[in-house]
């Protein structure tokens, strides 16, 4: 079985260019996922733009998405209305529908082959109590002229009510990003891959952004990475939590061409994807705050049980993480003079990543965007004060828990810990009995690490940095490795 995304490809569609010498640009975009490339697309006629990514284009969090393009998002609108007000819920609905139109327009205008398919989106209740809440969500949508139909799911995932909308899509996210890459590169935007930004320094009203071998001087910086690698000035850990989900892809006989998700926890989600004559079901479940549960093997097993998956049909499995904001609305916009951010998409990264690209590009061009007030990352709301203790508890548990009890009860004998020369080390012994030793400390903010025995990675339970068994950083916010050389 492969522990990699269904969207991943061994062959690269283009030659990778890394940053090897100092560069000057007016606008620097940090992050080559859907936010970064969409922002670059909307800035493709701007005279001086540069994009940099720590790995290959599209190989961050975007790679692990289920790639649904929908505004029917569990029951997010009634949640926003209850926390904030109905006007903001209405505007969030409008932003998601606009984002879908932006995405479809780009794909059609640029003729990007990415398996874009119009697909009904279902939301269903998975408990009797949830039926009434879902009905209120549907009433909200109908109030704002959305055509929602009560319709049974094609598969018997639930015995309770389900509803669907028709004007939604699915696609292949990496093929979409590869198409965007070609468009923006041909328009003169410089793109550097495998070039992590390690530090940002303010100087003379602009920024110096340091990579491994060179630096980029920029007048404006757009942070399009999944989780910012600095603590200040934004202080994201006190404004959000990190949620982890588990995805299993299996072969099926028929493409039923629908996507679905439960209206509340526990999350059940699936969609279908067809490549040539092969048809796949992409199943997701077991979403949880990373601070409170880290037994990945248990969660993957549970996904198999929920969707009744046969081991012989499974082709790959992997996990993904999402930043969840305190009011279910993303943080998109200016966080200080000439610095902008797009983060916190609440599991709906395809619509909100595209939306962020449009908002951020408008802001750096000093154009007004109708949704910038709603997404303002510096907003202060009552949910922030109500949820602050929860975030503080999560951060404290993530930081202290693995330090007090390193050897988790579910670990196999292949995982162990020791101290050498005052340094805390973690050890994994592979199937060939080779020892892989790393420092047991995330370079981001010093959290101890959890071993993921399914995907064979060291994961940070605080902010979701990820490292290989030999300590190479494969996902931020950490910008450094944890490799140990004896």
Residue pairs with C-beta under 8 A, 6 or more apart in sequence:
1 314
1 315
1 316
1 317
2 315
2 316
2 317
3 316
3 317
3 318
3 454
3 455
3 456
4 316
4 318
5 63
5 64
5 316
5 318
6 249
6 273
6 280
6 282
6 315
6 316
7 58
7 63
7 65
7 67
7 172
7 173
7 174
7 175
8 59
8 63
8 174
9 174
12 56
13 178
13 181
14 178
14 181
14 182
14 185
16 56
16 193
16 194
17 191
17 192
17 193
18 192
18 193
18 194
18 195
18 213
19 52
19 192
19 195
19 211
19 213
19 214
19 216
20 213
20 214
21 214
22 214
22 215
22 216
22 217
23 50
23 190
23 214
23 215
23 216
23 217
24 216
24 217
24 218
25 48
25 49
25 50
25 190
25 216
25 217
25 218
25 219
26 46
26 47
26 48
26 49
26 218
26 219
26 220
27 43
27 46
27 48
27 49
27 50
27 218
27 219
27 220
27 221
27 222
27 364
28 49
28 50
28 51
28 52
28 207
28 209
28 216
28 218
28 220
28 221
28 222
29 36
29 39
29 40
29 43
29 49
29 50
29 51
29 52
29 222
29 224
30 36
30 52
30 53
30 197
30 209
30 221
30 222
30 223
30 224
30 225
31 51
31 53
31 60
31 223
31 224
31 225
31 226
32 51
32 52
32 53
32 55
32 56
32 57
32 58
32 60
32 177
32 191
32 193
32 224
33 53
33 58
33 60
33 61
33 62
33 177
33 224
33 225
33 226
33 353
34 58
34 62
34 173
34 176
34 177
34 349
34 350
34 353
34 354
34 357
35 224
35 342
35 353
35 356
35 357
35 360
36 51
36 53
36 222
36 224
36 225
36 357
37 51
37 57
37 58
37 177
37 180
37 181
37 184
37 357
38 102
38 106
38 180
38 353
38 354
38 356
38 357
38 358
39 222
39 224
39 342
39 356
39 357
39 360
39 361
40 49
40 51
40 180
40 184
40 189
40 191
40 357
41 106
41 180
41 183
41 184
41 357
42 357
42 358
42 361
42 362
43 49
43 189
43 361
43 364
43 365
44 183
44 184
44 187
44 188
44 189
45 187
46 364
46 365
49 189
49 190
50 189
50 190
50 191
50 192
50 216
50 218
51 184
51 189
51 190
51 191
51 192
52 191
52 192
52 193
52 195
52 197
52 209
52 211
52 216
53 59
53 60
53 191
53 192
53 193
53 194
53 195
54 60
54 194
54 195
54 196
54 197
54 225
54 473
54 476
54 479
55 193
55 194
55 474
56 193
56 194
57 177
57 178
57 181
57 191
57 193
58 173
58 174
58 177
58 178
60 225
60 226
60 475
61 226
61 320
61 321
61 322
61 349
61 475
62 173
62 174
62 177
62 349
62 353
63 173
63 174
64 247
64 318
64 319
64 320
65 173
65 320
65 349
65 350
66 247
66 259
66 269
66 271
66 282
66 284
67 170
67 171
67 172
67 173
67 271
67 350
68 121
68 168
68 169
68 170
68 259
68 261
68 271
68 350
69 100
69 103
69 104
69 168
69 169
69 170
69 171
69 350
69 351
70 96
70 100
70 121
70 165
70 168
70 169
70 259
70 348
70 351
71 93
71 96
71 97
71 100
71 146
71 165
71 168
71 351
72 121
72 122
72 123
72 141
72 148
72 163
72 164
72 165
72 168
73 96
73 123
73 261
73 346
73 347
73 348
74 123
74 261
74 262
74 263
74 264
75 123
75 133
75 134
75 136
75 137
75 263
75 264
76 92
76 328
76 346
76 348
77 89
77 90
77 92
77 93
77 137
77 140
77 141
78 89
78 133
78 136
78 137
78 140
79 328
80 88
80 89
80 92
80 327
80 328
80 329
81 88
81 89
81 140
83 327
83 328
83 381
83 382
83 383
84 327
84 329
84 381
84 383
86 140
88 329
88 374
89 140
90 144
91 371
91 374
92 328
92 329
92 374
93 141
93 144
93 146
94 144
94 371
95 355
95 371
95 374
95 375
96 348
96 351
96 352
96 355
98 355
98 371
99 351
99 352
99 354
99 355
99 358
100 167
100 168
100 169
100 351
102 354
102 355
102 357
102 358
103 169
103 350
103 351
103 354
104 116
104 169
106 112
106 180
106 354
107 114
107 116
107 171
107 176
107 179
110 179
110 180
110 183
112 175
112 176
112 179
112 180
112 183
113 175
113 179
114 171
114 172
114 173
114 175
114 176
114 179
115 170
115 171
115 172
115 175
115 273
115 274
115 275
116 169
116 170
116 171
116 176
117 169
117 170
117 171
117 257
118 166
118 167
118 168
118 169
119 168
119 169
119 170
119 257
119 258
119 259
119 271
120 164
120 165
120 166
120 168
120 257
120 258
120 259
121 164
121 165
121 168
121 258
121 259
121 260
121 261
122 151
122 153
122 162
122 163
122 164
122 258
122 259
122 260
122 261
123 134
123 137
123 162
123 163
123 164
123 260
123 261
123 262
123 263
124 134
124 153
124 157
124 158
124 160
124 161
124 162
124 163
124 260
124 261
124 262
124 263
124 268
125 131
125 133
125 134
125 158
125 160
125 161
125 162
125 262
125 263
125 264
126 157
126 158
126 160
126 262
126 263
126 264
126 266
126 268
127 160
127 264
128 160
130 160
130 262
130 263
130 264
131 160
131 161
133 263
133 264
134 161
134 163
134 263
135 161
137 263
138 148
138 150
138 163
141 148
141 165
142 148
146 165
147 165
147 166
147 167
148 163
148 164
148 165
149 163
149 164
149 165
149 166
150 161
150 162
150 163
151 162
151 163
151 164
152 162
153 162
153 258
153 260
154 256
154 258
155 256
157 260
157 268
157 270
157 307
158 262
158 268
162 260
164 258
168 259
170 259
170 271
170 272
170 273
172 273
173 350
181 191
184 191
185 191
192 211
195 211
195 212
196 211
196 212
196 473
196 476
196 479
197 209
197 210
197 211
197 216
197 229
197 479
198 210
198 211
198 212
198 479
198 480
199 209
199 210
199 479
200 207
200 208
200 209
200 210
200 221
200 230
201 207
201 208
201 209
201 210
205 219
205 337
205 338
206 217
206 218
206 219
206 220
206 338
207 217
207 218
207 219
207 220
207 221
207 338
207 339
208 215
208 216
208 217
209 215
209 216
209 217
209 218
209 221
219 338
220 338
220 339
220 340
220 364
221 338
221 339
221 340
222 339
222 340
222 341
222 342
222 360
222 364
223 339
223 340
223 341
223 342
223 343
224 342
224 356
224 360
225 343
225 476
225 477
226 321
226 323
226 343
226 475
226 476
226 477
227 236
227 242
227 323
227 343
227 463
227 464
227 476
227 477
228 234
228 236
228 341
228 343
228 477
229 444
229 476
229 477
229 478
229 479
231 237
231 445
233 335
233 336
234 331
234 335
234 341
234 377
236 323
236 331
236 343
236 344
237 391
237 395
237 462
237 463
238 388
238 391
238 392
238 395
239 325
239 326
239 331
239 344
239 384
239 391
240 323
240 324
240 325
240 326
240 344
240 391
241 289
241 290
241 291
241 323
241 324
241 390
241 391
241 394
242 289
242 290
242 291
242 321
242 322
242 323
242 324
242 463
242 464
243 287
243 288
243 289
243 290
243 321
243 322
243 323
243 324
243 347
244 287
244 288
244 289
244 290
244 299
244 319
244 320
244 321
244 464
245 267
245 284
245 285
245 286
245 287
245 319
245 320
245 321
245 322
245 347
246 284
246 285
246 286
246 287
246 296
246 299
246 300
246 302
246 303
246 317
246 319
247 282
247 283
247 284
247 303
247 317
247 318
247 319
247 320
248 282
248 283
248 300
248 303
248 304
248 307
248 309
248 314
248 316
248 317
249 280
249 281
249 282
249 283
249 314
249 315
249 316
249 317
250 280
250 281
250 283
250 307
250 309
250 310
250 313
250 314
250 315
251 278
251 279
251 280
251 281
251 313
251 315
252 272
252 279
252 280
252 281
252 313
253 279
254 279
255 272
255 274
255 279
256 272
257 272
258 271
258 272
259 269
259 270
259 271
259 272
260 268
260 269
260 270
260 271
261 267
261 268
261 269
262 268
262 269
265 287
266 285
266 286
266 287
267 284
267 285
267 286
267 287
268 284
268 285
268 306
268 307
269 283
269 284
269 285
270 281
270 282
270 283
270 284
270 307
271 281
271 282
272 279
272 280
272 281
272 282
273 279
273 280
273 282
274 280
280 315
281 307
283 303
283 306
283 307
283 309
284 303
285 299
285 302
285 303
285 306
285 307
286 299
286 300
286 302
286 303
287 347
288 299
289 324
289 394
290 321
290 398
290 459
290 461
290 462
290 464
291 393
291 394
291 395
291 397
291 398
291 461
291 462
292 394
292 397
293 299
294 408
294 450
294 459
294 461
295 408
295 410
296 319
296 452
296 453
296 454
296 455
297 410
297 453
297 454
298 410
299 319
300 317
300 454
303 309
303 317
304 311
304 314
317 454
318 455
319 452
319 455
321 464
322 345
322 346
322 347
322 349
323 343
323 344
323 345
323 346
324 344
324 346
324 347
325 331
325 344
325 346
326 381
326 383
326 384
326 386
326 387
326 391
327 381
327 383
327 384
328 346
329 346
329 374
329 375
330 342
330 343
330 344
330 345
330 346
330 352
330 355
330 356
330 375
331 341
331 342
331 343
331 344
331 375
331 376
331 377
332 341
332 342
332 343
332 352
332 355
332 356
332 359
332 360
332 371
332 372
332 375
332 377
333 340
333 341
333 359
333 360
333 363
333 372
333 375
333 376
333 377
333 378
334 340
334 363
334 377
334 378
335 341
335 377
335 378
340 360
340 363
340 364
341 377
342 352
342 353
342 356
342 357
342 359
342 360
343 377
345 352
345 353
345 356
346 352
355 371
355 375
356 375
358 369
359 369
359 371
359 372
359 375
362 368
362 369
362 372
363 369
363 372
395 462
398 447
398 461
398 462
399 445
399 446
399 447
399 448
399 462
401 461
402 447
402 448
402 449
402 450
402 461
403 448
406 417
406 426
406 440
406 448
407 415
407 416
407 417
408 450
408 451
410 453
411 451
411 453
412 453
414 428
414 429
414 430
414 453
415 426
415 427
415 428
415 451
415 453
416 426
416 427
416 429
417 424
417 425
417 426
417 427
417 440
418 425
418 427
419 425
423 439
423 484
424 439
424 440
424 441
424 448
425 437
425 438
425 439
425 440
425 484
426 437
426 438
426 439
426 440
426 449
426 451
426 458
427 435
427 436
427 437
428 435
428 436
428 451
428 456
428 469
429 435
429 436
430 436
430 469
436 469
436 470
437 484
437 486
438 449
438 458
438 467
438 469
438 470
438 471
438 482
438 483
438 484
439 471
439 482
439 483
439 484
440 448
440 449
440 482
441 447
441 448
441 449
441 482
442 448
442 449
442 460
442 462
442 463
442 465
442 478
442 482
443 465
443 473
443 478
443 479
443 480
443 481
443 482
444 460
444 462
444 463
444 465
444 476
444 477
444 478
444 479
445 462
445 463
447 460
447 461
447 462
447 463
448 461
449 458
449 459
449 460
449 461
449 467
449 482
450 458
450 459
450 460
450 461
451 457
451 458
451 459
452 458
452 459
456 468
456 469
457 466
457 467
457 468
457 469
457 474
458 466
458 467
458 468
458 469
458 471
458 482
459 465
459 466
459 467
460 466
460 478
463 477
464 475
464 477
465 473
465 475
465 476
465 477
465 478
466 473
466 474
466 475
467 473
467 474
467 478
467 481
467 482
468 474
470 483
471 481
471 482
471 483
471 484
472 481
472 483
473 479
473 480
473 481
473 482
